[in-house]
Structures are given as C-alpha cells and as structure tokens.
Amino acid sequence: MGNVFVSVKDLELNNQYAYKWIDARFNLQDSAEGHHLFENSHIDQAVYWDLEKDLSDMNKAAGRHPMPDKEQLKALFERSGLQQEQNILIYDQGGAPFATRAWWMLQYGGFKNVKVVQEGYQALEQVGFKISNEKSKVKTTSLEIDWQDHLYTDRNGVKDIVDGKVKRTLLDARAHNRYKGQIEPIDKVAGHIPGALNYDWEQLKTKGYLAPNDSLLEVVSKDEPITVYCGSGVTASPLYAVLKEMDYQNVQLYTGSYSDWITEYGVEKGE
C-alpha cells in the first residue's frame, strides 16, 4: 500500500465493511453515465460522488470544473457519513482521473486515511467484493474540518508564480500538442500558462491503471515546489496523486486550471 494507491490484491474480502467506500465513476463525454453505472451496481454500502454535481460547482465562473467552496465540501462530507479518522477507499473505472479528484478533495479537507483503488471497480467485482444496486442508508455526521489550504491555489496564486513573485514550478498535465498550442479541442485559446513545463497525465497509465513513472523525475525533481494544472482541474489530479505517491513533498493543485487562466491572462505557445 502506497501513499495514495492501494491494489485490490492488498485488500481483504472479509474486511469490506471496515472501509467507507466512495464511487467516483464518471464519463466526461456523458455526464449521466457514472450515476447510471452506480445505480446498476456498486460496492455494497458505497456512496456516489458525481464530478459535476459534487466535486465541482458548475455555477461558478472559474474554469470548466470550478472548485466547490468549503461549505459545499463540508456538506458533501457530512451527508456522505464521513468521519475524519476512518479508512476511506475511492474507486472509479480505473485509469481515470475521477477517483483522484475525489481523493484530492479529501486531502484538502484534512482526511488522512484515504486511498484510491488502483485497478478500479471491475477489479473489485472480479475478486469478489460484495456488490449491490441499492442506495446505501447513510448516517450523516458533523465534522470539524482541518482545511489544508496549502494544497490549493487559484488564478491569483498562479499569476504570482508567472510573475516571479513566488518560486514554484508550473506543471501542465495536458497532451503535449495541446500544451504546445498546436491544437485546442475545448478551450477558446490554444497554448499554455507562461513558463509551465509539460507532463501528459496519460503517461501514468500502466496496464489500464495509474502508477508511478520514473520519467517524471526527468521533468521535475522531488525537492522543487510544484503546482499542477490541466484544462479544467480534473486530469491534473492523477498527476498530483502520482507525484505524492512518488514522495514529492510540496505539490499543490490549480483547480481552475487553463480554462480559468485564459479568462484573464495570456498564454505561451511552443516548447
């Protein structure tokens, strides 16, 4: 078991109910798919967290998947029945950025015993964890949240990095041709935040799931402070998670990411 990820082979079937389970399956091309998958079958007693309804505030104008405020996240944690010290396991379909998005939100909320199931839902089902298609009965909780504000930054914080007021390395998690500004299939402006380096999060997939990759060490060193971003703050989360799995100490996430940055500031193109 690592800092972030746990393999299904390291989980005990007879210990299933010692964990709080969170199902974070989603599809960026079909926003209803994850909930439909959950309704069809999920790990017994799991709660469902939707990327757009729970892990984003789509009413905000801060990128395509804006950061929920602290009150919204606290309400999510409490209605999900979470307790600060309990063991929490999060899964998605495997090799996706949604469980790591949920994991990061819990890190931000100060939860210490949270892991992402590396291989995802299908592997859990295949090894024999009990599944259900019934909605779990959840006893709500009341929490005192120890917010970890140093894990998060916004557009102004990134502007300070770009302007040289704060010494941090910006790391862009998008595909290299998007980073270079050769194509831009989603946002109105092509390019990257000035001064950013690039590491495509898709390189972190091994056998269909997320795993450390030593090629990261060729881009950023473990002793430098790093701020990761992507297009909307979603696919930056697996890069953030793998950096922490690899013992990078000083990492933060720009949740607004590129889609937020371009609403106010300029970009670079090329390497």
PARO-347469 format. One record per residue: residue number from 1; z, y, x of N, C-alpha, C, CB in turn. Coordinates in steps of 0.1 Angstrom, whole numbers, plus 5000, padded with zeros to 4 digits. Glycine has a CB too. Layout:
<sites>
(NUM,(Z,Y,X),(Z,Y,X),(Z,Y,X),(Z,Y,X));
...
</sites>
This chain:
<sites>
(1,(5000,4988,5008),(5000,5000,5000),(5000,5012,5009),(5012,5000,4991));
(2,(4991,5022,5006),(4989,5033,5014),(4996,5045,5008),(4975,5037,5017));
(3,(4993,5057,5013),(4999,5070,5008),(4994,5073,4994),(4995,5081,5018));
(4,(4982,5069,4991),(4976,5073,4978),(4971,5060,4970),(4963,5082,4981));
(5,(4965,5051,4977),(4958,5040,4970),(4966,5027,4971),(4944,5037,4976));
(6,(4965,5019,4961),(4970,5005,4961),(4959,4996,4956),(4983,5004,4952));
(7,(4958,4984,4963),(4948,4974,4958),(4954,4965,4948),(4944,4966,4971));
(8,(4946,4960,4939),(4951,4951,4928),(4957,4939,4935),(4939,4947,4919));
(9,(4953,4935,4946),(4958,4923,4952),(4973,4925,4957),(4950,4918,4964));
(10,(4977,4937,4958),(4991,4940,4962),(5000,4943,4950),(4991,4952,4971));
(11,(4995,4942,4937),(5003,4943,4925),(5006,4930,4919),(4995,4952,4915));
(12,(5019,4929,4914),(5023,4916,4909),(5022,4916,4894),(5038,4914,4912));
(13,(5015,4906,4889),(5012,4905,4874),(5025,4905,4866),(5004,4892,4871));
(14,(5035,4898,4871),(5048,4897,4864),(5056,4910,4864),(5056,4885,4868));
(15,(5051,4920,4871),(5058,4933,4873),(5050,4944,4865),(5060,4936,4888));
(16,(5041,4940,4856),(5033,4950,4850),(5040,4961,4843),(5024,4943,4840));
(17,(5051,4958,4837),(5058,4968,4829),(5069,4976,4837),(5065,4962,4817));
(18,(5069,4974,4850),(5077,4982,4859),(5070,4995,4862),(5080,4975,4872));
(19,(5057,4996,4858),(5049,5008,4861),(5046,5016,4848),(5036,5004,4868));
(20,(5044,5029,4850),(5038,5037,4840),(5023,5038,4843),(5045,5051,4839));
(21,(5015,5034,4833),(5001,5033,4836),(4993,5045,4829),(4995,5020,4830));
(22,(4984,5051,4837),(4976,5062,4832),(4961,5058,4833),(4979,5075,4839));
(23,(4954,5058,4822),(4940,5055,4822),(4932,5068,4823),(4936,5047,4809));
(24,(4924,5070,4833),(4917,5083,4835),(4902,5081,4835),(4921,5089,4849));
(25,(4897,5070,4829),(4882,5068,4829),(4875,5079,4822),(4879,5054,4822));
(26,(4863,5083,4827),(4856,5094,4822),(4841,5092,4827),(4861,5108,4826));
(27,(4832,5100,4820),(4818,5100,4824),(4814,5114,4823),(4809,5090,4816));
(28,(4810,5121,4834),(4805,5135,4834),(4793,5137,4826),(4803,5140,4848));
(29,(4785,5126,4824),(4773,5127,4816),(4775,5124,4801),(4762,5118,4821));
(30,(4787,5118,4798),(4790,5115,4784),(4805,5117,4782),(4785,5101,4780));
(31,(4810,5128,4778),(4824,5132,4778),(4832,5123,4769),(4826,5146,4775));
(32,(4826,5116,4759),(4833,5108,4750),(4835,5094,4755),(4826,5108,4737));
(33,(4828,5090,4765),(4828,5076,4769),(4841,5071,4774),(4818,5074,4781));
(34,(4848,5079,4781),(4861,5074,4786),(4871,5071,4775),(4867,5084,4795));
(35,(4872,5079,4765),(4881,5077,4754),(4877,5064,4746),(4882,5089,4745));
(36,(4863,5063,4745),(4858,5051,4738),(4862,5038,4745),(4843,5052,4736));
(37,(4861,5039,4759),(4864,5027,4767),(4879,5024,4765),(4861,5030,4782));
(38,(4887,5034,4765),(4902,5032,4763),(4905,5026,4750),(4909,5046,4765));
(39,(4899,5031,4739),(4901,5026,4726),(4897,5011,4725),(4894,5034,4715));
(40,(4887,5007,4732),(4882,4994,4732),(4891,4984,4739),(4868,4993,4738));
(41,(4896,4988,4751),(4905,4980,4759),(4911,4988,4770),(4899,4967,4764));
(42,(4924,4986,4773),(4931,4993,4784),(4943,4985,4788),(4935,5008,4779));
(43,(4948,4988,4799),(4960,4981,4804),(4971,4984,4793),(4965,4986,4818));
(44,(4978,4973,4789),(4988,4974,4779),(4999,4985,4782),(4995,4961,4776));
(45,(5002,4994,4773),(5011,5004,4774),(5006,5017,4782),(5024,4999,4781));
(46,(4993,5017,4786),(4988,5028,4793),(4986,5040,4783),(4974,5024,4799));
(47,(4987,5052,4789),(4983,5064,4782),(4970,5069,4787),(4994,5075,4783));
(48,(4962,5076,4779),(4949,5081,4783),(4949,5096,4787),(4938,5078,4773));
(49,(4944,5099,4798),(4942,5113,4802),(4927,5116,4803),(4950,5116,4815));
(50,(4923,5126,4795),(4909,5130,4795),(4906,5141,4805),(4905,5134,4781));
(51,(4896,5140,4813),(4893,5150,4823),(4892,5164,4816),(4880,5147,4830));
(52,(4885,5165,4805),(4882,5178,4799),(4893,5183,4789),(4869,5178,4793));
(53,(4900,5173,4783),(4910,5177,4773),(4924,5178,4779),(4910,5167,4762));
(54,(4927,5171,4789),(4940,5170,4795),(4941,5176,4809),(4945,5156,4795));
(55,(4931,5173,4818),(4931,5176,4832),(4923,5189,4835),(4926,5165,4840));
(56,(4918,5196,4825),(4911,5208,4827),(4915,5217,4815),(4896,5206,4828));
(57,(4913,5230,4816),(4914,5239,4805),(4900,5245,4803),(4925,5251,4807));
(58,(4893,5239,4794),(4879,5243,4792),(4877,5257,4785),(4871,5232,4785));
(59,(4888,5263,4781),(4887,5276,4775),(4888,5287,4785),(4899,5278,4765));
(60,(4891,5284,4798),(4892,5294,4808),(4879,5296,4815),(4902,5289,4819));
(61,(4877,5308,4821),(4865,5311,4828),(4869,5311,4843),(4860,5325,4824));
(62,(4870,5299,4848),(4874,5297,4862),(4867,5284,4868),(4889,5296,4864));
(63,(4854,5284,4867),(4846,5272,4871),(4844,5263,4859),(4853,5265,4882));
(64,(4837,5252,4862),(4833,5243,4851),(4844,5234,4846),(4821,5235,4855));
(65,(4854,5231,4854),(4866,5223,4850),(4878,5231,4855),(4865,5209,4856));
(66,(4882,5242,4847),(4893,5250,4852),(4906,5244,4852),(4893,5263,4843));
(67,(4914,5248,4861),(4928,5243,4863),(4937,5246,4851),(4934,5249,4876));
(68,(4943,5236,4845),(4953,5239,4834),(4965,5247,4840),(4958,5226,4828));
(69,(4971,5255,4832),(4983,5262,4837),(4995,5253,4837),(4986,5275,4829));
(70,(5006,5257,4843),(5018,5249,4844),(5024,5244,4831),(5028,5256,4853));
(71,(5023,5253,4821),(5029,5250,4808),(5021,5238,4802),(5029,5262,4799));
(72,(5007,5239,4803),(4999,5228,4798),(5001,5215,4805),(4984,5232,4799));
(73,(5003,5215,4818),(5005,5203,4826),(5019,5197,4822),(5004,5205,4840));
(74,(5029,5206,4822),(5042,5201,4818),(5042,5194,4804),(5053,5213,4818));
(75,(5035,5200,4795),(5034,5194,4782),(5027,5180,4782),(5027,5203,4772));
(76,(5017,5179,4791),(5010,5167,4792),(5019,5156,4798),(4997,5169,4801));
(77,(5026,5160,4809),(5035,5150,4815),(5046,5145,4805),(5042,5157,4827));
(78,(5051,5155,4797),(5062,5151,4788),(5057,5143,4776),(5069,5164,4783));
(79,(5046,5146,4770),(5041,5138,4759),(5036,5125,4763),(5030,5146,4751));
(80,(5033,5123,4776),(5029,5110,4782),(5041,5102,4785),(5021,5112,4794));
(81,(5053,5107,4784),(5066,5100,4786),(5069,5098,4801),(5064,5087,4780));
(82,(5064,5107,4809),(5066,5105,4824),(5080,5109,4828),(5056,5114,4832));
(83,(5085,5103,4838),(5098,5106,4844),(5095,5108,4859),(5109,5095,4842));
(84,(5103,5118,4865),(5099,5122,4878),(5100,5111,4889),(5109,5133,4882));
(85,(5109,5102,4888),(5111,5092,4899),(5104,5079,4896),(5125,5090,4901));
(86,(5098,5077,4884),(5092,5064,4880),(5080,5061,4888),(5089,5063,4865));
(87,(5077,5048,4889),(5064,5044,4896),(5053,5045,4886),(5066,5029,4901));
(88,(5043,5052,4890),(5031,5055,4882),(5019,5050,4888),(5030,5070,4879));
(89,(5010,5043,4880),(4997,5038,4885),(4986,5044,4877),(4997,5022,4885));
(90,(4976,5049,4883),(4965,5055,4877),(4952,5047,4880),(4963,5070,4881));
(91,(4944,5045,4870),(4931,5038,4873),(4920,5046,4865),(4932,5024,4868));
(92,(4908,5044,4871),(4896,5048,4864),(4886,5036,4865),(4889,5061,4870));
(93,(4873,5039,4865),(4864,5027,4866),(4862,5022,4880),(4851,5031,4860));
(94,(4869,5029,4890),(4867,5025,4904),(4856,5033,4911),(4865,5010,4905));
(95,(4858,5038,4922),(4848,5046,4930),(4845,5059,4923),(4836,5037,4931));
(96,(4853,5064,4914),(4851,5076,4907),(4861,5087,4910),(4851,5073,4891));
(97,(4859,5099,4906),(4868,5110,4910),(4879,5113,4900),(4860,5122,4913));
(98,(4880,5105,4889),(4889,5109,4878),(4904,5105,4880),(4884,5103,4865));
(99,(4906,5093,4885),(4920,5089,4888),(4926,5098,4899),(4920,5074,4893));
(100,(4918,5102,4909),(4923,5111,4920),(4925,5125,4914),(4913,5111,4931));
(101,(4918,5129,4905),(4920,5142,4898),(4934,5142,4891),(4909,5146,4888));
(102,(4937,5131,4884),(4950,5129,4877),(4961,5128,4888),(4950,5117,4868));
(103,(4958,5120,4898),(4968,5119,4909),(4972,5132,4915),(4963,5109,4920));
(104,(4962,5140,4918),(4964,5153,4924),(4973,5162,4915),(4951,5161,4927));
(105,(4970,5162,4902),(4978,5170,4892),(4993,5165,4893),(4973,5168,4878));
(106,(4995,5153,4894),(5009,5148,4895),(5015,5151,4909),(5009,5132,4894));
(107,(5007,5152,4919),(5012,5157,4932),(5017,5171,4931),(5002,5155,4943));
(108,(5008,5179,4924),(5011,5193,4922),(5024,5195,4914),(4999,5200,4914));
(109,(5026,5185,4905),(5039,5185,4897),(5051,5179,4904),(5036,5178,4884));
(110,(5049,5175,4916),(5061,5170,4924),(5065,5156,4921),(5073,5178,4920));
(111,(5056,5148,4915),(5058,5134,4913),(5055,5127,4926),(5050,5128,4901));
(112,(5065,5118,4931),(5064,5113,4944),(5059,5098,4944),(5077,5114,4951));
(113,(5061,5091,4933),(5058,5076,4933),(5046,5073,4925),(5070,5069,4928));
(114,(5035,5079,4929),(5022,5078,4922),(5011,5071,4931),(5017,5091,4916));
(115,(5004,5061,4926),(4993,5055,4933),(4981,5054,4924),(4998,5041,4938));
(116,(4970,5054,4931),(4957,5052,4924),(4953,5037,4927),(4946,5061,4929));
(117,(4950,5030,4916),(4945,5016,4918),(4931,5016,4923),(4946,5008,4904));
(118,(4929,5012,4935),(4917,5014,4943),(4904,5008,4936),(4918,5008,4956));
(119,(4905,4996,4931),(4893,4990,4926),(4890,4993,4911),(4895,4975,4927));
(120,(4900,4999,4904),(4897,5003,4890),(4900,4993,4880),(4883,5007,4889));
(121,(4897,4997,4867),(4901,4989,4855),(4896,4975,4855),(4896,4996,4843));
(122,(4883,4973,4858),(4877,4960,4857),(4884,4950,4866),(4862,4960,4860));
(123,(4888,4954,4878),(4895,4945,4887),(4909,4942,4881),(4896,4951,4901));
(124,(4916,4951,4875),(4929,4948,4869),(4927,4938,4858),(4935,4961,4864));
(125,(4917,4940,4850),(4915,4930,4839),(4912,4916,4845),(4903,4935,4830));
(126,(4903,4916,4855),(4899,4903,4861),(4910,4895,4867),(4888,4905,4871));
(127,(4920,4902,4873),(4931,4894,4879),(4942,4890,4869),(4937,4903,4890));
(128,(4941,4895,4857),(4949,4890,4846),(4960,4899,4841),(4956,4879,4851));
(129,(4959,4913,4844),(4969,4922,4838),(4966,4922,4823),(4968,4936,4844));
(130,(4977,4923,4815),(4976,4923,4801),(4969,4935,4796),(4990,4921,4794));
(131,(4959,4933,4787),(4952,4945,4781),(4955,4946,4766),(4937,4943,4784));
(132,(4951,4957,4761),(4953,4960,4747),(4943,4969,4741),(4968,4965,4744));
(133,(4941,4970,4728),(4933,4980,4722),(4941,4989,4713),(4921,4974,4715));
(134,(4954,4988,4714),(4963,4995,4705),(4969,5007,4713),(4975,4987,4700));
(135,(4971,5018,4705),(4976,5030,4711),(4991,5028,4714),(4974,5042,4702));
(136,(4995,5032,4726),(5009,5029,4731),(5018,5039,4723),(5010,5031,4746));
(137,(5030,5034,4720),(5041,5042,4715),(5048,5048,4726),(5050,5034,4705));
(138,(5048,5061,4727),(5053,5068,4739),(5066,5076,4735),(5043,5078,4745));
(139,(5076,5075,4742),(5088,5083,4740),(5087,5095,4749),(5101,5075,4743));
(140,(5086,5107,4743),(5084,5119,4751),(5097,5122,4760),(5082,5131,4742));
(141,(5094,5129,4770),(5105,5133,4780),(5107,5148,4781),(5102,5126,4794));
(142,(5117,5152,4787),(5119,5166,4790),(5121,5167,4805),(5132,5172,4782));
(143,(5113,5175,4812),(5112,5175,4826),(5116,5188,4832),(5099,5170,4831));
(144,(5122,5188,4844),(5123,5200,4853),(5113,5198,4864),(5138,5202,4859));
(145,(5102,5206,4864),(5091,5203,4873),(5093,5211,4886),(5078,5208,4867));
(146,(5091,5204,4897),(5092,5210,4911),(5078,5212,4915),(5100,5201,4921));
(147,(5072,5223,4911),(5058,5226,4914),(5055,5227,4929),(5053,5239,4907));
(148,(5045,5221,4934),(5041,5221,4948),(5029,5231,4949),(5037,5207,4953));
(149,(5032,5244,4949),(5022,5254,4948),(5013,5254,4961),(5028,5268,4946));
(150,(5018,5249,4972),(5010,5249,4984),(4998,5240,4984),(5019,5246,4996));
(151,(4998,5231,4974),(4987,5221,4973),(4975,5228,4966),(4991,5209,4966));
(152,(4977,5239,4960),(4966,5245,4952),(4962,5259,4957),(4972,5247,4937));
(153,(4950,5263,4955),(4946,5276,4958),(4935,5280,4948),(4940,5278,4972));
(154,(4934,5294,4946),(4924,5299,4937),(4913,5307,4945),(4931,5308,4927));
(155,(4905,5314,4937),(4894,5322,4943),(4899,5332,4954),(4886,5329,4933));
(156,(4910,5339,4950),(4915,5349,4959),(4920,5343,4972),(4926,5357,4953));
(157,(4926,5331,4971),(4931,5324,4983),(4919,5320,4992),(4939,5312,4980));
(158,(4908,5316,4986),(4897,5312,4994),(4890,5324,5000),(4886,5304,4985));
(159,(4890,5335,4993),(4884,5348,4998),(4892,5352,5011),(4885,5359,4988));
(160,(4905,5350,5011),(4913,5353,5023),(4909,5344,5035),(4928,5351,5020));
(161,(4905,5332,5032),(4900,5323,5043),(4887,5328,5048),(4899,5308,5037));
(162,(4878,5331,5039),(4864,5335,5042),(4865,5348,5051),(4856,5337,5030));
(163,(4874,5357,5047),(4876,5370,5054),(4884,5369,5067),(4883,5380,5045));
(164,(4889,5357,5070),(4896,5355,5082),(4911,5359,5082),(4890,5362,5093));
(165,(4916,5362,5070),(4930,5366,5068),(4939,5354,5069),(4932,5374,5055));
(166,(4934,5343,5065),(4941,5330,5065),(4933,5320,5073),(4945,5325,5051));
(167,(4940,5313,5082),(4933,5304,5091),(4933,5290,5084),(4939,5303,5105));
(168,(4922,5286,5078),(4921,5273,5072),(4906,5269,5073),(4926,5272,5057));
(169,(4904,5256,5073),(4890,5251,5073),(4886,5248,5058),(4889,5238,5082));
(170,(4875,5253,5054),(4869,5250,5041),(4860,5238,5042),(4862,5262,5035));
(171,(4863,5228,5033),(4855,5216,5034),(4849,5213,5020),(4864,5204,5038));
(172,(4835,5213,5020),(4827,5212,5008),(4824,5197,5006),(4814,5220,5009));
(173,(4828,5192,4994),(4827,5177,4991),(4813,5173,4984),(4838,5173,4983));
(174,(4804,5183,4983),(4792,5180,4976),(4782,5173,4985),(4786,5193,4970));
(175,(4771,5169,4979),(4760,5163,4986),(4754,5173,4996),(4749,5158,4977));
(176,(4749,5168,5008),(4745,5177,5018),(4734,5187,5014),(4741,5169,5030));
(177,(4724,5182,5006),(4713,5190,5002),(4718,5201,4993),(4702,5182,4996));
(178,(4729,5199,4985),(4734,5210,4977),(4742,5220,4986),(4744,5204,4966));
(179,(4749,5214,4995),(4757,5223,5005),(4747,5232,5012),(4764,5214,5015));
(180,(4735,5227,5016),(4726,5235,5024),(4718,5245,5015),(4716,5226,5031));
(181,(4719,5243,5002),(4712,5252,4993),(4698,5247,4990),(4712,5265,4998));
(182,(4694,5235,4994),(4680,5230,4992),(4678,5227,4977),(4678,5218,5000));
(183,(4688,5223,4970),(4687,5220,4956),(4700,5225,4949),(4685,5205,4952));
(184,(4700,5228,4936),(4712,5231,4929),(4710,5227,4914),(4717,5246,4930));
(185,(4714,5215,4910),(4711,5210,4897),(4720,5215,4886),(4711,5195,4897));
(186,(4731,5221,4889),(4741,5225,4879),(4744,5240,4879),(4753,5218,4882));
(187,(4748,5245,4891),(4752,5260,4891),(4740,5269,4893),(4761,5262,4903));
(188,(4742,5282,4890),(4731,5292,4889),(4727,5296,4903),(4736,5304,4881));
(189,(4736,5294,4913),(4733,5299,4927),(4734,5287,4936),(4742,5310,4931));
(190,(4724,5285,4945),(4725,5274,4955),(4731,5279,4968),(4711,5269,4958));
(191,(4738,5270,4975),(4744,5273,4988),(4758,5268,4989),(4743,5288,4990));
(192,(4766,5274,4997),(4780,5270,4999),(4788,5282,5002),(4781,5260,5010));
(193,(4801,5281,5001),(4810,5292,5004),(4809,5295,5019),(4825,5288,5000));
(194,(4808,5307,5023),(4806,5311,5037),(4816,5305,5046),(4806,5326,5038));
(195,(4811,5299,5057),(4820,5293,5067),(4824,5278,5064),(4832,5301,5069));
(196,(4821,5273,5053),(4825,5259,5049),(4818,5249,5057),(4824,5257,5034));
(197,(4825,5238,5060),(4819,5226,5065),(4816,5216,5054),(4828,5219,5076));
(198,(4809,5205,5056),(4805,5196,5046),(4808,5182,5049),(4790,5198,5043));
(199,(4813,5175,5038),(4815,5161,5039),(4813,5155,5025),(4829,5157,5045));
(200,(4802,5149,5023),(4799,5143,5009),(4809,5133,5005),(4784,5138,5009));
(201,(4816,5135,4994),(4826,5125,4990),(4820,5111,4987),(4833,5131,4977));
(202,(4807,5110,4984),(4802,5097,4982),(4802,5088,4994),(4787,5099,4978));
(203,(4804,5094,5006),(4805,5086,5018),(4819,5078,5018),(4805,5095,5030));
(204,(4828,5081,5009),(4841,5075,5009),(4841,5062,5001),(4851,5084,5003));
(205,(4829,5059,4995),(4828,5047,4987),(4825,5035,4995),(4818,5048,4976));
(206,(4833,5024,4994),(4831,5012,5001),(4833,5000,4991),(4842,5010,5013));
(207,(4822,4992,4990),(4822,4981,4980),(4826,4986,4966),(4832,4971,4985));
(208,(4822,4998,4963),(4823,5004,4950),(4837,5011,4947),(4822,4993,4940));
(209,(4845,5012,4957),(4857,5019,4955),(4860,5029,4967),(4869,5010,4954));
(210,(4869,5038,4965),(4872,5048,4975),(4881,5042,4986),(4879,5060,4969));
(211,(4878,5046,4999),(4885,5041,5010),(4884,5051,5022),(4880,5027,5014));
(212,(4893,5051,5031),(4892,5059,5043),(4879,5057,5051),(4904,5057,5052));
(213,(4874,5067,5057),(4862,5066,5065),(4864,5074,5078),(4850,5071,5058));
(214,(4864,5067,5090),(4866,5074,5102),(4857,5085,5105),(4866,5064,5114));
(215,(4845,5086,5098),(4836,5097,5101),(4842,5110,5097),(4823,5094,5093));
(216,(4852,5110,5089),(4859,5123,5085),(4865,5129,5098),(4870,5120,5075));
(217,(4869,5121,5107),(4876,5126,5119),(4866,5134,5128),(4882,5115,5127));
(218,(4853,5131,5126),(4843,5139,5133),(4840,5152,5127),(4830,5131,5134));
(219,(4845,5155,5115),(4843,5168,5108),(4855,5177,5109),(4838,5165,5094));
(220,(4866,5171,5106),(4879,5178,5106),(4890,5170,5113),(4884,5182,5091));
(221,(4898,5177,5120),(4909,5170,5127),(4922,5170,5119),(4911,5176,5141));
(222,(4931,5161,5122),(4943,5159,5114),(4953,5171,5116),(4950,5147,5118));
(223,(4951,5179,5127),(4960,5190,5129),(4956,5203,5124),(4963,5191,5144));
(224,(4944,5204,5117),(4940,5217,5111),(4943,5217,5096),(4925,5219,5114));
(225,(4946,5229,5091),(4948,5231,5077),(4935,5231,5070),(4956,5244,5074));
(226,(4934,5224,5059),(4921,5222,5052),(4922,5226,5038),(4916,5207,5054));
(227,(4912,5232,5033),(4910,5235,5018),(4897,5228,5014),(4910,5250,5015));
(228,(4898,5219,5004),(4887,5212,4999),(4882,5218,4986),(4890,5197,4998));
(229,(4869,5217,4984),(4863,5221,4971),(4850,5214,4969),(4860,5237,4971));
(230,(4845,5214,4957),(4832,5208,4954),(4825,5217,4944),(4834,5194,4947));
(231,(4819,5212,4934),(4812,5221,4924),(4822,5226,4914),(4801,5213,4917));
(232,(4830,5218,4908),(4840,5222,4898),(4854,5217,4900),(4835,5217,4885));
(233,(4857,5212,4912),(4871,5208,4914),(4874,5193,4911),(4880,5216,4907));
(234,(4864,5186,4906),(4866,5172,4903),(4863,5163,4915),(4856,5168,4891));
(235,(4851,5163,4920),(4847,5154,4931),(4854,5158,4945),(4832,5153,4933));
(236,(4860,5170,4945),(4868,5173,4957),(4881,5165,4957),(4872,5188,4957));
(237,(4886,5160,4945),(4898,5153,4945),(4898,5140,4953),(4903,5150,4931));
(238,(4887,5132,4952),(4887,5120,4961),(4887,5123,4976),(4875,5111,4957));
(239,(4881,5134,4979),(4881,5138,4993),(4895,5142,4997),(4871,5149,4996));
(240,(4901,5150,4989),(4915,5153,4991),(4924,5141,4993),(4921,5162,4980));
(241,(4922,5131,4983),(4931,5119,4983),(4929,5111,4996),(4928,5111,4971));
(242,(4917,5109,5000),(4914,5101,5012),(4919,5108,5024),(4899,5098,5013));
(243,(4918,5121,5025),(4924,5129,5036),(4940,5126,5037),(4922,5144,5035));
(244,(4946,5126,5025),(4960,5123,5025),(4963,5108,5028),(4967,5126,5012));
(245,(4954,5099,5024),(4955,5085,5027),(4955,5083,5043),(4944,5077,5020));
(246,(4947,5092,5049),(4945,5091,5064),(4955,5099,5071),(4931,5095,5067));
(247,(4965,5104,5065),(4977,5111,5071),(4973,5125,5075),(4982,5103,5083));
(248,(4963,5131,5069),(4961,5146,5071),(4973,5153,5064),(4947,5150,5066));
(249,(4979,5162,5071),(4992,5167,5066),(4990,5180,5057),(5001,5170,5077));
(250,(4981,5189,5061),(4980,5202,5055),(4967,5204,5047),(4982,5213,5066));
(251,(4967,5199,5035),(4955,5199,5027),(4958,5205,5013),(4949,5184,5025));
(252,(4949,5214,5009),(4950,5220,4995),(4937,5219,4988),(4955,5234,4996));
(253,(4937,5220,4975),(4925,5219,4967),(4922,5232,4960),(4927,5208,4956));
(254,(4910,5236,4961),(4905,5248,4953),(4899,5242,4940),(4894,5256,4962));
(255,(4907,5243,4930),(4903,5236,4918),(4891,5243,4911),(4915,5235,4908));
(256,(4890,5256,4912),(4879,5263,4906),(4866,5260,4913),(4881,5278,4906));
(257,(4867,5258,4926),(4856,5254,4934),(4843,5263,4934),(4852,5240,4931));
(258,(4832,5257,4938),(4820,5265,4939),(4816,5272,4926),(4808,5257,4944));
(259,(4817,5266,4915),(4813,5272,4902),(4821,5284,4899),(4814,5261,4891));
(260,(4834,5284,4904),(4842,5296,4902),(4839,5307,4913),(4857,5292,4903));
(261,(4837,5303,4925),(4835,5312,4936),(4823,5321,4933),(4832,5304,4949));
(262,(4812,5315,4928),(4799,5323,4927),(4800,5333,4915),(4788,5313,4924));
(263,(4810,5332,4907),(4811,5342,4896),(4814,5356,4902),(4821,5338,4886));
(264,(4819,5356,4915),(4823,5369,4920),(4818,5372,4935),(4838,5370,4920));
(265,(4816,5361,4942),(4813,5363,4956),(4800,5356,4960),(4824,5358,4965));
(266,(4795,5360,4972),(4782,5355,4977),(4784,5342,4984),(4776,5365,4986));
(267,(4772,5336,4988),(4772,5323,4994),(4763,5323,5007),(4767,5312,4984));
(268,(4764,5312,5014),(4755,5309,5026),(4746,5297,5022),(4763,5306,5039));
(269,(4735,5297,5030),(4726,5285,5029),(4724,5279,5043),(4712,5289,5022));
(270,(4719,5267,5043),(4717,5261,5056),(4729,5254,5061),(4712,5271,5066));
(271,(4728,5250,5074),(4740,5242,5080),(4752,5251,5082),(4735,5236,5093));
</sites>
